[in-house]
Amino acid sequence: MLVILLLPLLAILAIASPLESRAPKYNVTAMNQALQRGSPILGSYSKCSGSLCSWMSKISDNTLVKDISIPGTHDTASWDYTLVKQLSFVKYTNLIYPAPLYRCGKTSIFQQLKDGNRAFDLRVGFAPNGKDLVFFHSEALLDLNARFDDVIQGFYRFLDENPTESLLISIKDENATWGSTEAIQQSVYTTLTSPVATSYVNPSTTIASTTLGSVRGKLTILRRFGLSNGQQLGIDLTNGFADNNPSFTLTNSQQEKFYIEDLYEPLADKTGLTPNVNLKLNVTTTNILAASSKVKGRKDGLFITYASSEQAYQLLTPQLMAEGLVVPGVNQGLKSWLTSGKGKGLKKKGVIFTDFASDVPGLVEAIIA
């Protein structure tokens, strides 16, 4: 009799378990190996217990993803790119710009997740062995050991323990020095369509009507690379992604609209830090305001804002632009604008990628609010 009474309860628990459908494909040994190998980029894994670990749990299932304010990190994998690491790779990349011009953060991916970030910007290419897919920022090789598939496994691990959350993963084929662009694209595709990936990667190629409830515990891919032979993967942002542009509209292969700000080098002439920060902050807040506004005749879509920037020729590093020097940088200005300026109270801000957000306490929370 007791067994009969318990059967319905066991059935409910089975349905409720976020890992139930993944269990047959989840290889603990392979996961642990991936996390260890990927630790130079992922960082060390520990269970997330802070207030921002499950902030999406407070949002209704039927909320559209494009209507959520989502903080993210720009050039996510560059957080530990130091002069020492750059010099260790000089035989591969020769002399390039100083290391600080490539570094866009201070915290590992696992810490970025704990800090509340839910959008990540990954740039990939083949390692010098021509086989392993690793991470780059432009010509800068970021690490030789941490592979693309290791980092993707790290995202799976986070979602296993935080199934209320959903992640946006932007992927770009950044560097083809040791392999063709087509080979890079196929390697990414293979990783994200593997048997394990099917349990974690959102299969949809559209985002306009995607609800949070349908992608909890999953990755949605923002695809900034081409595919061949009719292959389909993620949200197509391949064609029309303007270079160094303060405001552009991208219409993808599914006829969805994306409203993007990506002015990563604000001023070309030698104007100094303050004018560059001011211009960057202005175009950043303008796009965020647009995300929250309804404009007659404008088709609704996903807004993407890059609050990140640098100016290589003036040696204005991403950290200088983000944090300022004597005068506040973009991040302080953005936080102030969101908490006490015209941005206060905005409910739809879109996806906002930042550099060094961890150095400005409360910035991520201000984006989420």
C-alpha positions as CSV (number, residue, x, y, z in Angstrom):
1,M,0.0,0.0,0.0
2,L,2.9,2.4,0.9
3,V,4.5,1.7,-2.4
4,I,1.3,2.6,-4.3
5,L,1.0,5.9,-2.4
6,L,4.6,6.8,-3.1
7,L,4.5,6.1,-6.8
8,P,2.8,9.5,-7.7
9,L,5.3,11.4,-5.5
10,L,8.2,9.7,-7.2
11,A,6.8,10.5,-10.6
12,I,6.4,14.2,-9.7
13,L,10.0,14.3,-8.4
14,A,11.3,12.7,-11.6
15,I,9.5,15.3,-13.7
16,A,10.7,18.2,-11.6
17,S,14.3,17.2,-11.7
18,P,16.2,19.5,-14.1
19,L,18.9,16.9,-14.7
20,E,16.5,13.9,-15.4
21,S,16.6,14.2,-19.2
22,R,20.4,14.8,-19.1
23,A,21.3,11.9,-16.7
24,P,22.0,9.2,-19.4
25,K,24.4,11.5,-21.3
26,Y,26.2,13.2,-18.3
27,N,29.7,11.8,-17.9
28,V,31.1,12.9,-14.6
29,T,34.7,11.9,-15.4
30,A,34.7,13.7,-18.7
31,M,33.2,16.8,-17.0
32,N,35.8,16.9,-14.3
33,Q,38.6,16.5,-16.9
34,A,37.1,19.4,-18.9
35,L,36.9,21.6,-15.9
36,Q,40.5,20.9,-14.9
37,R,41.8,21.5,-18.4
38,G,39.7,24.6,-18.9
39,S,40.5,26.2,-15.5
40,P,42.9,28.8,-17.0
41,I,39.8,30.4,-18.6
42,L,37.0,29.0,-16.4
43,G,38.6,29.4,-13.1
44,S,38.0,26.9,-10.2
45,Y,34.5,25.6,-9.9
46,S,32.6,25.9,-6.6
47,K,29.0,25.8,-5.9
48,C,27.3,29.2,-6.4
49,S,25.6,30.4,-3.3
50,G,25.4,34.2,-3.6
51,S,22.3,36.4,-4.1
52,L,22.9,36.6,-7.9
53,C,23.2,32.9,-8.5
54,S,19.6,32.5,-9.4
55,W,18.3,36.0,-10.1
56,M,16.4,34.7,-13.1
57,S,14.2,32.6,-10.8
58,K,12.3,35.7,-9.9
59,I,11.2,36.3,-13.5
60,S,8.1,34.7,-14.9
61,D,8.4,31.8,-17.3
62,N,6.3,33.6,-20.0
63,T,8.6,36.6,-20.1
64,L,10.3,37.0,-23.5
65,V,14.0,36.7,-23.4
66,K,14.4,39.9,-25.5
67,D,12.5,41.8,-22.8
68,I,14.9,40.9,-20.0
69,S,17.8,43.1,-19.0
70,I,20.8,40.8,-19.2
71,P,24.4,41.7,-18.1
72,G,27.3,40.1,-19.9
73,T,31.1,40.2,-20.3
74,H,32.9,41.4,-23.4
75,D,35.8,39.2,-24.7
76,T,35.0,36.9,-21.8
77,A,38.0,34.7,-22.0
78,S,40.6,37.5,-21.9
79,W,40.4,38.1,-18.1
80,D,43.8,36.6,-17.3
81,Y,45.8,37.8,-20.3
82,T,48.9,39.3,-18.7
83,L,52.3,40.4,-20.0
84,V,53.8,37.2,-18.6
85,K,51.3,35.1,-20.6
86,Q,51.8,37.3,-23.7
87,L,55.6,36.8,-23.5
88,S,55.2,33.0,-23.1
89,F,53.3,33.0,-26.4
90,V,55.6,35.3,-28.3
91,K,56.9,32.5,-30.5
92,Y,53.4,32.0,-31.8
93,T,52.0,35.5,-32.1
94,N,55.2,37.6,-32.4
95,L,55.1,41.2,-31.2
96,I,51.6,42.6,-30.9
97,Y,50.1,45.4,-28.9
98,P,50.8,45.5,-25.1
99,A,48.9,42.9,-23.1
100,P,46.6,45.4,-21.3
101,L,45.0,46.4,-24.6
102,Y,43.6,42.8,-24.9
103,R,42.5,42.2,-21.4
104,C,38.8,43.0,-20.7
105,G,38.3,41.8,-17.1
106,K,39.7,40.5,-13.9
107,T,37.5,37.6,-13.0
108,S,37.2,34.0,-14.2
109,I,34.1,32.8,-16.1
110,F,32.8,30.9,-13.0
111,Q,33.2,34.1,-11.0
112,Q,31.5,36.1,-13.7
113,L,28.5,33.7,-13.5
114,K,28.4,34.1,-9.7
115,D,28.4,37.8,-10.2
116,G,25.2,37.6,-12.1
117,N,26.4,37.8,-15.7
118,R,24.3,35.7,-18.1
119,A,25.7,36.7,-21.5
120,F,29.2,35.8,-22.7
121,D,31.4,36.8,-25.7
122,L,33.7,34.0,-26.9
123,R,36.2,34.5,-29.7
124,V,37.9,31.3,-31.0
125,G,40.5,29.9,-33.4
126,F,42.7,26.9,-33.6
127,A,45.8,26.5,-31.4
128,P,49.2,26.3,-33.1
129,N,48.7,22.5,-33.2
130,G,45.9,23.1,-35.8
131,K,43.6,20.8,-33.8
132,D,42.4,22.3,-30.5
133,L,39.9,25.1,-30.6
134,V,41.1,27.8,-28.1
135,F,40.4,31.4,-27.3
136,F,41.7,34.6,-28.9
137,H,41.2,38.3,-28.7
138,S,42.1,39.5,-32.2
139,E,45.7,38.3,-32.7
140,A,46.3,37.6,-29.0
141,L,46.3,33.9,-28.1
142,L,44.8,33.8,-24.6
143,D,45.7,30.2,-23.5
144,L,47.0,27.0,-25.0
145,N,45.3,24.5,-22.7
146,A,41.7,25.6,-22.2
147,R,39.6,24.5,-25.1
148,F,36.3,25.8,-26.4
149,D,34.5,22.5,-25.5
150,D,36.0,22.7,-22.0
151,V,34.4,26.1,-21.4
152,I,31.1,25.0,-22.8
153,Q,31.2,22.1,-20.4
154,G,31.7,24.6,-17.6
155,F,28.5,26.4,-18.6
156,Y,26.7,23.1,-18.6
157,R,28.0,22.5,-15.0
158,F,26.7,25.9,-13.8
159,L,23.3,25.2,-15.4
160,D,23.1,21.8,-13.8
161,E,23.3,23.4,-10.4
162,N,21.3,26.6,-11.3
163,P,18.6,25.3,-13.6
164,T,16.5,28.5,-13.3
165,E,19.1,30.4,-15.2
166,S,19.6,30.8,-19.0
167,L,22.7,31.9,-20.8
168,L,23.4,33.8,-24.0
169,I,26.7,32.7,-25.7
170,S,28.0,34.9,-28.5
171,I,30.6,33.0,-30.6
172,K,32.8,34.6,-33.2
173,D,35.5,32.9,-35.4
174,E,38.3,35.3,-34.4
175,N,41.6,34.0,-35.6
176,A,42.4,31.6,-38.5
177,T,46.2,31.7,-38.3
178,W,46.4,27.9,-37.7
179,G,43.4,26.7,-39.6
180,S,40.8,27.8,-42.1
181,T,37.7,29.8,-41.1
182,E,35.5,26.9,-42.4
183,A,37.3,24.4,-40.2
184,I,36.8,26.6,-37.1
185,Q,33.1,27.0,-37.8
186,Q,32.7,23.2,-38.2
187,S,34.5,22.6,-35.0
188,V,32.2,24.9,-33.1
189,Y,29.2,23.3,-34.8
190,T,30.3,19.8,-33.8
191,T,30.8,20.8,-30.2
192,L,27.4,22.4,-30.0
193,T,25.4,19.6,-31.7
194,S,27.0,16.7,-29.8
195,P,24.7,14.2,-28.0
196,V,25.5,16.0,-24.7
197,A,24.9,19.4,-26.2
198,T,21.4,18.5,-27.3
199,S,20.4,18.5,-23.6
200,Y,21.8,22.0,-23.0
201,V,21.8,24.0,-26.3
202,N,18.6,25.8,-27.3
203,P,17.8,24.4,-30.8
204,S,15.8,27.4,-31.9
205,T,17.1,29.6,-34.7
206,T,14.8,32.5,-33.6
207,I,14.5,34.6,-30.5
208,A,11.6,37.0,-31.0
209,S,9.1,34.7,-29.4
210,T,11.4,32.8,-27.1
211,T,10.3,32.7,-23.5
212,L,12.5,32.4,-20.5
213,G,10.7,29.3,-19.4
214,S,11.5,27.5,-22.6
215,V,15.3,28.1,-22.2
216,R,15.9,27.8,-18.5
217,G,18.9,25.5,-18.0
218,K,20.0,26.1,-21.6
219,L,22.5,28.1,-23.7
220,T,21.1,30.2,-26.5
221,I,23.8,30.7,-29.2
222,L,24.3,34.2,-30.8
223,R,26.2,33.0,-33.9
224,R,28.7,35.4,-35.4
225,F,30.1,32.9,-37.8
226,G,28.9,31.2,-41.0
227,L,27.8,27.7,-41.6
228,S,27.7,25.6,-44.8
229,N,25.6,22.8,-46.3
230,G,22.4,24.1,-44.8
231,Q,23.5,23.6,-41.2
232,Q,21.4,25.5,-38.6
233,L,22.7,26.6,-35.2
234,G,21.5,29.4,-32.9
235,I,20.6,33.0,-33.7
236,D,22.2,34.1,-36.9
237,L,24.2,37.4,-36.5
238,T,26.6,36.6,-39.3
239,N,25.8,39.2,-42.0
240,G,25.5,42.9,-41.4
241,F,27.4,43.1,-38.1
242,A,28.9,46.6,-38.7
243,D,32.4,47.4,-37.5
244,N,33.0,50.0,-34.9
245,N,29.5,51.5,-35.2
246,P,27.5,53.4,-32.6
247,S,24.1,52.3,-33.9
248,F,23.0,49.8,-36.5
249,T,20.2,47.4,-37.2
250,L,21.0,43.8,-38.3
251,T,18.3,41.8,-40.0
252,N,19.2,38.2,-40.0
253,S,18.3,35.2,-42.2
254,Q,15.1,34.6,-40.1
255,Q,14.1,38.3,-40.8
256,E,14.5,39.1,-37.1
257,K,15.8,42.6,-36.1
258,F,18.7,43.3,-33.8
259,Y,19.6,46.8,-32.7
260,I,23.2,47.0,-31.8
261,E,25.8,49.5,-30.5
262,D,29.4,48.4,-30.8
263,L,31.6,51.6,-31.0
264,Y,34.7,49.9,-29.6
265,E,37.1,52.7,-30.7
266,P,35.3,55.9,-30.0
267,L,37.7,58.6,-31.4
268,A,40.4,58.1,-33.9
269,D,42.4,61.2,-33.2
270,K,44.5,61.9,-30.1
271,T,41.9,63.4,-28.0
272,G,42.6,61.8,-24.7
273,L,40.7,59.7,-22.2
274,T,37.8,61.9,-21.2
275,P,36.4,62.7,-24.7
276,N,36.6,59.0,-25.5
277,V,34.8,58.0,-22.3
278,N,32.1,60.7,-22.8
279,L,31.4,59.6,-26.4
280,K,31.3,55.9,-25.5
281,L,29.0,56.5,-22.5
282,N,26.7,58.6,-24.7
283,V,26.3,55.9,-27.4
284,T,25.9,53.2,-24.8
285,T,23.1,54.9,-22.9
286,T,21.4,56.0,-26.2
287,N,21.1,52.3,-27.2
288,I,19.8,51.3,-23.8
289,L,17.2,54.0,-23.9
290,A,16.1,52.8,-27.3
291,A,15.7,49.3,-25.9
292,S,13.2,50.6,-23.4
293,S,11.3,52.7,-25.9
294,K,8.5,51.8,-28.3
295,V,8.9,53.5,-31.6
296,K,6.1,53.6,-34.2
297,G,7.0,51.5,-37.2
298,R,10.0,49.9,-35.6
299,K,9.8,46.1,-35.4
300,D,10.5,44.9,-32.0
301,G,13.7,42.9,-31.6
302,L,16.7,42.1,-29.4
303,F,18.9,45.1,-28.3
304,I,22.6,44.5,-27.8
305,T,24.9,47.1,-26.3
306,Y,28.6,46.8,-25.9
307,A,29.7,49.2,-23.1
308,S,33.2,48.0,-23.8
309,S,35.9,50.1,-25.7
310,E,39.6,50.9,-26.1
311,Q,41.7,53.1,-28.3
312,A,44.9,51.3,-29.2
313,Y,46.8,54.1,-30.8
314,Q,46.4,56.3,-27.7
315,L,47.0,53.3,-25.4
316,L,43.6,53.8,-23.8
317,T,43.2,50.2,-22.6
318,P,39.8,48.6,-21.9
319,Q,40.4,49.0,-18.2
320,L,41.2,52.7,-18.5
321,M,38.0,53.3,-20.6
322,A,35.9,51.2,-18.2
323,E,37.3,52.6,-14.9
324,G,38.7,56.0,-15.9
325,L,41.8,57.7,-14.4
326,V,41.2,60.6,-12.0
327,V,37.9,61.1,-13.8
328,P,35.2,58.3,-13.9
329,G,35.2,55.8,-16.7
330,V,32.3,54.3,-18.7
331,N,31.3,51.9,-16.0
332,Q,30.9,54.4,-13.2
333,G,29.0,56.7,-15.6
334,L,26.8,53.8,-16.6
335,K,26.0,52.8,-13.1
336,S,25.2,56.4,-12.1
337,W,23.0,56.8,-15.1
338,L,21.1,53.5,-14.3
339,T,20.7,54.3,-10.6
340,S,20.1,58.0,-10.5
341,G,19.9,59.4,-14.0
342,K,17.6,58.9,-17.0
343,G,18.2,55.2,-17.0
344,K,16.7,54.8,-13.5
345,G,13.7,52.5,-13.5
346,L,14.1,51.2,-17.1
347,K,12.6,47.7,-17.3
348,K,13.9,46.6,-20.6
349,K,17.6,47.4,-21.2
350,G,18.5,44.5,-23.6
351,V,21.8,42.7,-23.4
352,I,24.7,44.8,-22.1
353,F,28.3,43.6,-22.5
354,T,30.8,45.3,-20.2
355,D,34.6,45.3,-19.5
356,F,35.8,45.1,-15.8
357,A,32.3,45.3,-14.3
358,S,33.5,43.5,-11.2
359,D,35.5,46.6,-10.3
360,V,32.4,48.7,-10.0
361,P,30.2,47.1,-7.2
362,G,26.5,47.3,-8.0
363,L,26.9,47.7,-11.8
364,V,25.6,44.2,-12.7
365,E,22.7,44.7,-10.2
366,A,21.9,48.0,-11.8
367,I,21.6,46.4,-15.2
368,I,19.4,43.6,-13.9
369,A,17.1,45.9,-11.9
